[in-house]
Amino acid sequence: MLSVLRVAALAHSQLEGALRPLDLTVDRWRVLMAIHAAPGASMAEVIEALVIPATSATRAVDALVDLGSVFRTSAPEDRRRVTLRLSSAGLRKLRQAQDVIHGIDLPQSQPALGD
């Protein structure tokens, strides 16, 4: 079990490092992917899809809005409902992130003695 946790921590660290030059974190990248998969999703829908705390999702979305990667708008049918959409810059950033991620060699889990 410890080897799986170690591999997960190493993979997360590698992803963070690879995404940093794009002004992305793993959470921001995941939020971009979720919004791309479901344009017009609400914050609650993004939180549910990614299974992350609301504070993490809000921080990620706020940063992506500040970067011009995500638009936050009121839904026309219910102005209390806020929807999220990628901007063209956000779509470009997501594509750049995917290219970067496909180029990294993530660690593989190998059982260690005593795990």
C-alpha positions in Angstrom: 0.0 0.0 0.0 2.8 2.4 0.8 4.3 2.0 -2.7 1.0 3.1 -4.2 0.9 6.2 -2.0 4.5 6.9 -2.8 3.8 6.6 -6.6 0.8 8.8 -6.3 2.8 11.5 -4.5 5.6 11.3 -7.0 3.1 11.5 -9.9 1.4 14.5 -8.4 4.7 16.3 -7.8 5.8 15.6 -11.4 2.5 16.9 -12.8 2.7 20.1 -10.7 6.2 20.7 -11.9 5.3 20.1 -15.5 2.2 22.4 -15.4 3.9 25.2 -13.4 5.3 27.0 -16.6 1.7 27.2 -17.9 0.5 28.9 -14.6 -1.4 25.7 -13.9 -1.7 23.4 -10.9 -3.1 19.9 -11.0 -6.4 21.2 -9.6 -6.6 24.0 -12.2 -5.8 21.5 -15.0 -8.5 19.1 -13.7 -11.0 22.0 -13.6 -10.2 23.0 -17.2 -10.8 19.3 -18.2 -14.1 19.2 -16.3 -15.4 22.4 -17.9 -14.2 21.3 -21.3 -16.1 18.0 -20.9 -19.3 19.8 -19.7 -19.5 23.4 -21.0 -21.9 25.4 -18.9 -21.3 23.3 -15.8 -22.0 24.8 -12.4 -19.4 24.9 -9.6 -21.4 22.2 -7.8 -21.2 20.0 -10.9 -17.4 20.6 -11.2 -16.9 19.7 -7.6 -19.0 16.6 -7.9 -17.2 15.5 -11.1 -13.7 16.0 -9.7 -14.4 14.9 -6.1 -12.5 17.8 -4.6 -13.3 20.2 -1.7 -15.4 23.2 -2.6 -12.6 25.5 -1.4 -10.1 23.9 -3.8 -12.5 24.2 -6.7 -13.3 27.8 -6.0 -9.6 28.7 -5.7 -8.8 27.0 -9.0 -11.8 28.6 -10.8 -10.9 32.1 -9.4 -7.3 31.7 -10.6 -8.5 30.5 -14.0 -10.9 33.4 -14.3 -8.1 35.8 -13.4 -5.9 34.2 -16.1 -8.6 34.7 -18.7 -9.0 30.9 -19.2 -12.6 30.5 -17.8 -15.7 32.6 -18.1 -18.1 32.7 -15.1 -21.6 33.8 -16.1 -25.1 33.7 -14.7 -27.4 31.2 -16.3 -30.1 32.9 -18.4 -32.9 30.6 -17.0 -31.8 31.2 -13.3 -29.5 34.1 -12.6 -28.6 32.7 -9.2 -26.9 29.7 -11.0 -23.4 30.5 -12.1 -22.1 28.5 -15.1 -18.5 28.0 -16.3 -17.1 28.0 -19.8 -13.6 27.8 -21.3 -12.4 30.9 -23.1 -10.4 30.3 -26.3 -7.3 31.0 -24.2 -8.5 28.4 -21.7 -8.9 25.8 -24.5 -5.3 26.6 -25.8 -4.0 26.3 -22.2 -5.7 22.9 -21.8 -4.2 21.7 -25.1 -0.8 22.9 -24.0 -1.2 21.1 -20.7 -2.2 17.9 -22.4 0.9 18.0 -24.6 3.1 18.6 -21.6 1.5 15.8 -19.6 1.8 13.3 -22.5 5.5 14.1 -22.6 6.3 13.2 -19.0 7.2 9.8 -17.8 5.1 9.1 -14.7 6.3 6.6 -12.1 4.9 3.1 -12.2 3.8 1.2 -9.1 6.1 -1.7 -8.3 5.4 -3.7 -5.1 8.2 -3.4 -2.6 9.1 -5.9 0.0 7.1 -5.3 3.1 4.4 -3.3 1.4 
